[in-house]
Amino acid sequence: MFDFYPVLVDYSGVGATQEGGGGTFGLPELEPQEEGVKQRYYHPYTAERLDETVRANGCTVLYLQKIDDIFVQSYQNLFTDHLAAAQAGQTLLYRVTDAGYEPVTMQMSKEAAQ
């Protein structure tokens, strides 16, 4: 039995007729202004709201499939390493702790790190 339930999931751009790539989470003020895929699949969350959502839902681990510059700029202060391990391709998992989100050591394939 797994205790792994998604709280925030972005399925944007997965259909055959949609432009792929998925969306991103970021600060409201960083939302792209030009209409298109990047704006359509942008999820504006303040750092406080994202943290409250994660903790209120009982999340113990965050899985970050892919992060971009906007995500890093928006939320790096929630992470104890400021997302350095994720950016270096060392992990996709972060444990939710009182001190912040701490990187979980894991073995990464080259494909997963890209």
PAFI-794885 format. One line per field, with one value per residue: residue number from 1; x, y, z of N, C-alpha, C in turn. Coordinates in nm, 3 decimals. Each point is the difference from the previous one (the first is absolute). Example, Ala and Ser with C-alpha at 12.3 -4.5 7.8 and 13.67 -1.06 7.14 Angstrom:
! residues 2
k (1, 2)
n.X (1.319, -0.035)
n.Y (-0.569, 0.105)
n.Z (0.780, -0.072)
ca.X (-0.089, 0.082)
ca.Y (0.119, 0.119)
ca.Z (0.000, 0.006)
c.X (0.090, -0.077)
c.Y (0.120, 0.109)
c.Z (0.000, 0.073)
***
This chain:
! residues 114
k (1, 2, 3, 4, 5, 6, 7, 8, 9, 10, 11, 12, 13, 14, 15, 16, 17, 18, 19, 20, 21, 22, 23, 24, 25, 26, 27, 28, 29, 30, 31, 32, 33, 34, 35, 36, 37, 38, 39, 40, 41, 42, 43, 44, 45, 46, 47, 48, 49, 50, 51, 52, 53, 54, 55, 56, 57, 58, 59, 60, 61, 62, 63, 64, 65, 66, 67, 68, 69, 70, 71, 72, 73, 74, 75, 76, 77, 78, 79, 80, 81, 82, 83, 84, 85, 86, 87, 88, 89, 90, 91, 92, 93, 94, 95, 96, 97, 98, 99, 100, 101, 102, 103, 104, 105, 106, 107, 108, 109, 110, 111, 112, 113, 114)
n.X (0.084, -0.035, 0.074, -0.042, -0.052, -0.025, 0.056, 0.112, -0.075, 0.096, -0.115, 0.031, -0.055, -0.081, -0.103, -0.040, -0.109, 0.050, 0.044, 0.101, 0.047, -0.130, -0.060, -0.009, 0.054, -0.054, 0.071, -0.111, 0.094, 0.035, -0.132, 0.024, 0.026, 0.084, -0.109, -0.030, 0.075, 0.104, -0.085, -0.049, 0.121, -0.013, 0.058, -0.066, 0.106, -0.037, 0.119, -0.065, -0.071, 0.109, 0.072, -0.097, -0.009, 0.131, 0.017, -0.098, 0.059, 0.087, 0.047, 0.068, -0.027, 0.085, -0.067, 0.116, -0.092, -0.031, 0.110, -0.053, 0.052, -0.124, -0.003, 0.124, -0.022, -0.110, 0.059, 0.114, -0.060, -0.091, 0.105, 0.039, 0.005, -0.111, -0.037, 0.112, -0.047, -0.119, 0.056, 0.067, -0.130, 0.005, -0.114, -0.111, 0.051, -0.096, 0.057, -0.127, 0.074, 0.014, 0.121, -0.083, 0.014, 0.034, 0.112, -0.057, 0.101, 0.030, 0.000, 0.062, -0.086, 0.077, -0.092, -0.008, 0.130, -0.046)
n.Y (-0.117, 0.097, 0.084, -0.004, 0.111, 0.033, 0.115, 0.034, -0.019, 0.008, -0.025, 0.126, 0.008, -0.090, 0.066, -0.084, 0.073, -0.018, 0.124, -0.084, -0.058, 0.000, 0.026, 0.115, -0.015, 0.116, 0.103, 0.054, 0.073, -0.127, 0.003, -0.081, 0.114, -0.056, 0.003, -0.117, -0.103, 0.082, 0.088, -0.077, -0.052, 0.127, -0.043, 0.116, -0.026, 0.071, 0.029, 0.094, 0.028, -0.010, 0.063, 0.089, -0.002, -0.001, 0.087, 0.078, -0.048, 0.026, 0.073, -0.109, -0.016, 0.082, -0.028, 0.043, -0.027, 0.128, 0.072, 0.121, 0.100, 0.004, -0.133, -0.003, 0.100, -0.068, -0.119, 0.044, 0.104, -0.076, -0.012, -0.094, -0.057, 0.072, -0.129, 0.014, -0.093, 0.058, 0.119, -0.065, -0.035, 0.036, 0.067, -0.070, -0.047, 0.060, -0.021, 0.001, 0.101, 0.012, -0.041, -0.071, 0.006, -0.119, 0.007, -0.094, -0.065, 0.003, -0.118, 0.084, -0.031, -0.004, -0.085, -0.050, 0.015, -0.030)
n.Z (0.000, -0.082, 0.067, -0.125, 0.040, -0.125, 0.033, -0.062, -0.105, -0.090, -0.061, 0.003, -0.119, 0.055, -0.047, -0.093, 0.023, 0.121, 0.016, -0.006, 0.105, 0.021, 0.111, 0.066, 0.118, 0.037, 0.038, 0.051, 0.057, -0.005, 0.009, -0.104, -0.063, -0.084, -0.076, 0.047, -0.034, 0.002, -0.053, -0.095, 0.003, 0.032, 0.109, 0.015, 0.072, 0.107, 0.048, 0.065, -0.110, -0.074, 0.091, 0.012, -0.132, -0.012, 0.097, -0.046, -0.109, 0.095, -0.098, -0.024, -0.129, -0.061, -0.110, -0.041, -0.092, -0.004, 0.016, -0.001, -0.071, -0.049, -0.002, -0.046, -0.085, -0.023, 0.002, -0.048, 0.056, -0.061, -0.078, 0.085, -0.119, 0.007, -0.001, 0.070, 0.082, -0.010, 0.011, 0.094, -0.006, 0.128, -0.016, 0.012, 0.115, 0.070, 0.118, 0.039, 0.049, 0.130, -0.036, -0.073, -0.130, 0.051, -0.074, -0.075, 0.055, -0.129, -0.061, -0.082, -0.098, -0.105, -0.043, 0.121, -0.007, -0.121)
ca.X (-0.084, 0.078, -0.057, 0.048, -0.117, 0.031, -0.079, 0.002, 0.049, -0.018, -0.007, -0.015, 0.077, 0.027, -0.081, 0.064, -0.023, 0.046, 0.143, 0.049, 0.097, -0.050, -0.003, 0.092, -0.048, 0.085, -0.062, -0.098, 0.060, 0.087, -0.084, 0.021, -0.108, -0.044, -0.089, 0.060, 0.014, 0.065, -0.096, -0.115, 0.034, 0.073, -0.073, 0.053, -0.006, 0.104, 0.076, -0.077, -0.114, 0.051, 0.042, -0.122, -0.070, 0.078, -0.008, -0.140, -0.042, 0.076, 0.109, 0.126, 0.105, -0.033, 0.063, 0.014, 0.039, 0.081, -0.010, 0.051, 0.052, -0.107, -0.023, 0.114, -0.009, -0.119, -0.013, 0.126, 0.015, -0.072, 0.085, 0.118, 0.118, -0.039, -0.018, 0.130, 0.009, -0.085, 0.064, 0.121, -0.039, 0.027, -0.124, -0.132, -0.082, 0.029, -0.079, -0.060, 0.040, -0.026, 0.102, -0.019, 0.000, 0.137, 0.023, 0.011, 0.105, -0.048, 0.083, -0.068, 0.049, 0.029, -0.125, -0.083, 0.063, -0.010)
ca.Y (0.117, 0.121, 0.124, 0.094, 0.056, 0.135, 0.114, 0.093, -0.070, 0.076, -0.088, 0.083, -0.030, -0.142, -0.054, -0.004, 0.123, 0.114, 0.024, -0.066, 0.067, 0.020, 0.135, 0.027, 0.072, 0.115, 0.115, 0.067, 0.112, -0.052, -0.065, 0.054, 0.088, -0.031, -0.116, -0.120, -0.117, 0.033, 0.070, -0.088, -0.104, 0.059, -0.016, 0.103, -0.025, 0.063, -0.101, -0.032, -0.084, -0.132, -0.067, -0.031, -0.109, -0.122, -0.042, -0.025, -0.128, -0.108, -0.049, -0.025, 0.003, 0.066, -0.054, 0.107, -0.066, 0.093, 0.136, 0.100, 0.120, 0.068, -0.076, 0.024, 0.138, 0.015, -0.085, -0.054, 0.022, -0.105, -0.118, 0.023, 0.014, 0.096, -0.082, -0.031, -0.143, -0.024, 0.063, -0.076, -0.132, -0.097, -0.051, 0.050, -0.012, 0.085, -0.034, 0.115, 0.005, 0.129, 0.094, 0.025, -0.121, -0.048, -0.096, -0.143, -0.060, -0.106, -0.026, 0.056, -0.033, 0.121, 0.047, 0.063, 0.124, 0.104)
ca.Z (0.000, -0.011, 0.053, -0.101, -0.065, -0.047, 0.048, -0.112, -0.119, -0.124, -0.117, -0.119, -0.118, -0.019, -0.108, -0.132, -0.074, 0.079, 0.001, 0.120, 0.085, 0.135, 0.055, 0.108, 0.117, 0.027, 0.065, -0.086, -0.075, -0.106, -0.102, -0.135, -0.043, -0.136, -0.007, -0.058, 0.085, 0.127, 0.085, 0.024, 0.096, 0.112, 0.125, 0.090, 0.144, 0.081, 0.074, 0.120, -0.037, -0.037, 0.123, 0.076, -0.070, 0.022, 0.140, 0.039, -0.058, 0.062, -0.085, 0.068, -0.102, -0.126, -0.120, -0.099, -0.123, -0.078, 0.050, -0.092, 0.066, 0.074, 0.122, 0.088, 0.048, 0.083, 0.118, 0.051, 0.144, 0.073, -0.003, 0.085, -0.086, -0.105, -0.120, -0.062, -0.035, -0.117, -0.115, -0.033, -0.045, 0.105, 0.060, -0.040, 0.120, 0.115, 0.119, 0.067, 0.141, 0.064, -0.045, -0.143, -0.082, -0.003, -0.108, 0.032, -0.082, -0.089, -0.116, -0.117, -0.134, -0.077, -0.061, 0.104, 0.045, -0.102)
c.X (0.089, -0.075, 0.048, -0.120, 0.031, -0.095, -0.012, 0.063, -0.030, 0.006, -0.004, 0.089, 0.027, -0.080, 0.069, -0.017, 0.047, 0.150, 0.053, 0.092, -0.047, 0.009, 0.105, -0.074, 0.095, -0.077, -0.096, 0.062, 0.093, -0.079, 0.024, -0.122, -0.052, -0.083, 0.072, 0.012, 0.059, -0.094, -0.115, 0.028, 0.088, -0.087, 0.056, -0.026, 0.106, 0.075, -0.077, -0.116, 0.045, 0.038, -0.122, -0.075, 0.070, -0.021, -0.143, -0.051, 0.081, 0.111, 0.126, 0.118, -0.053, 0.077, 0.000, 0.050, 0.093, -0.018, 0.057, 0.044, -0.106, -0.028, 0.112, -0.009, -0.114, 0.010, 0.130, 0.017, -0.080, 0.087, 0.129, 0.128, -0.024, -0.008, 0.131, 0.010, -0.083, 0.064, 0.125, -0.033, 0.023, -0.126, -0.122, -0.092, 0.049, -0.094, -0.050, 0.036, -0.037, 0.098, -0.017, -0.001, 0.145, 0.019, 0.013, 0.104, -0.060, 0.097, -0.078, 0.061, 0.027, -0.127, -0.086, 0.056, -0.015, -0.131)
c.Y (0.124, 0.117, 0.113, 0.051, 0.141, 0.104, 0.103, -0.071, 0.086, -0.096, 0.078, -0.047, -0.146, -0.062, 0.009, 0.131, 0.124, 0.018, -0.054, 0.085, 0.023, 0.144, 0.019, 0.070, 0.115, 0.110, 0.068, 0.111, -0.045, -0.068, 0.064, 0.081, -0.033, -0.127, -0.117, -0.108, 0.036, 0.072, -0.092, -0.102, 0.051, -0.009, 0.100, -0.033, 0.085, -0.111, -0.044, -0.094, -0.141, -0.079, -0.040, -0.117, -0.133, -0.052, -0.034, -0.134, -0.118, -0.057, -0.020, 0.006, 0.072, -0.067, 0.111, -0.062, 0.088, 0.139, 0.095, 0.123, 0.072, -0.073, 0.027, 0.140, 0.017, -0.070, -0.049, 0.018, -0.098, -0.124, 0.027, 0.017, 0.099, -0.066, -0.036, -0.146, -0.032, 0.059, -0.075, -0.141, -0.109, -0.058, 0.061, 0.004, 0.093, -0.039, 0.129, -0.008, 0.136, 0.108, 0.042, -0.132, -0.043, -0.103, -0.142, -0.057, -0.113, -0.015, 0.043, -0.053, 0.131, 0.058, 0.074, 0.134, 0.113, 0.071)
c.Z (0.000, 0.061, -0.090, -0.078, -0.045, 0.059, -0.111, -0.118, -0.121, -0.117, -0.131, -0.114, -0.025, -0.114, -0.134, -0.076, 0.075, -0.018, 0.132, 0.084, 0.140, 0.044, 0.106, 0.113, 0.023, 0.068, -0.096, -0.086, -0.112, -0.112, -0.136, -0.045, -0.139, 0.000, -0.067, 0.105, 0.136, 0.094, 0.039, 0.110, 0.114, 0.125, 0.102, 0.147, 0.067, 0.071, 0.124, -0.032, -0.038, 0.125, 0.084, -0.063, 0.024, 0.142, 0.043, -0.052, 0.053, -0.085, 0.083, -0.096, -0.123, -0.112, -0.103, -0.129, -0.083, 0.061, -0.105, 0.079, 0.082, 0.131, 0.101, 0.060, 0.100, 0.135, 0.062, 0.151, 0.085, 0.017, 0.076, -0.081, -0.114, -0.138, -0.070, -0.043, -0.123, -0.125, -0.044, -0.048, 0.103, 0.063, -0.068, 0.121, 0.110, 0.113, 0.065, 0.148, 0.057, -0.048, -0.146, -0.074, -0.020, -0.111, 0.053, -0.095, -0.083, -0.115, -0.123, -0.128, -0.073, -0.061, 0.102, 0.043, -0.101, 0.003)
***
